[in-house]
Amino acid sequence: MADFTYMGTKKSLADTISALCGHHAPGPFLDLFSGISAAGSSVAPSRQIWCNDAQIFSRILTEALFRSTVDRPRSDHVAAIVRRLGDDNLNALARAAKAPLEEELGLLWDGEADEQIAIQTRQREDCTMRRADLEGRFSHCLFTTRYAGSYFGLAQAIQLDAIRYGADQALELGFISDEEHRWALLALCRSIASISNSTGHFAQYLTPSSTNLNRVLGKRRRCAWAHWLRALEDMCAIGDADWRAGNRVFHGDAVDVLKEIHAQDARPAIIYADPPYTNDQYSRYYHLLETALLYDYPAADGKGLYRENRFRSSFSLARNVDDSFANMISEAGQTGASLIVSYPSNGLLPDSLQRIPELMAEHFSHVLDPLVIPYKHSTLGASKGREKEDVEECIFVAAQTPLAA
């Protein structure tokens, strides 16, 4: 599977979580805040994997990983069809933006630094001024009209729109399956992450300057098509088709999903919760992937061009975080499943080393002492100082019955 980077991912803890699962009763493993489901991928395929996340990107990714009926897409077939159909959109957009596109391509490899810096502003202004005209003429011009001159160059934005157009047309005409269309969109997300003029996430793009121009140009010169093709070739599901048929994917607020599960006959054996631990809303960092998948021309604001009405987690609000933990742990206790929570010692929840076990003890018969692991957390692009900081990652375990030795 083409690798995705994701803030807060627990790749380094995944093997520990998987080992802890061996002491619990058999049954499904519910990754309640799945993200890219590093924990679920580590546990698989020894248990059925259930995933939940409020982000569309996570839902689409985990459906592909854990629910696909085939192991991988026909990458050569999909690539050929998407390229053939997408070229129609690419050529039409290139003709519509002929002058600024020629200017960009002429300066990318051969231009004075001040010209290369200035063109980014001109691209943003040009696309904004022509947005109504282009969106009235083209079904697929979202990246061209919204993100050229910011996260992408104009040529890259046109390529991204062409890939999405080709994939959508291929599905509509019956040349590729629903699952292959899903793989094509995930490869598009991987291409976006590879070429984006940003710091590894999408909180905001880099404004070109004399100090970062080489980095910006290095990203601008990357080909969206080439990165999409490589990502598509790497796409594959986890486990075999028979095992994947028993997995489930949810999409919603964690507490609401637990209530839904509590009302059903089928229950997980283990619930793993890795809630947000800072006041940074994850939707701020991954809005561009949401937009790439929804392709809905959203209203956007701020330097980061964030989607309007993006999801906001109550776990990232200081006034709500204690109640959010209390509600989550209470609902988890009613399912009969064991609960594993990972949370850093310096998270937004005050005194988490004491508070989480206290809440667990109200709803579970057996609460283990926390497992404390030295860890380095990303500071979300060094927006608050150092890029990494030393913390203690704590793993809390509770169950309704004694655990196996």
PyMOL commands that set and color helices and strands:
alter all, ss='L'
color gray80, all
select helices_A, chain A and resi 11-21+38-43+56-67+75-96+98-108+113-129+131-137+142-146+154-172+178-195+213-220+224-234+241-244+254-262+282-284+287-294+314-316+321-335+352-361
alter helices_A, ss='H'
color red, helices_A
select strands_A, chain A and resi 29-31+49-52+248-250+270-273+300-301+306-307+338-344+366-367+371-378+388-399
alter strands_A, ss='S'
color yellow, strands_A
deselect
rebuild
show_as cartoon
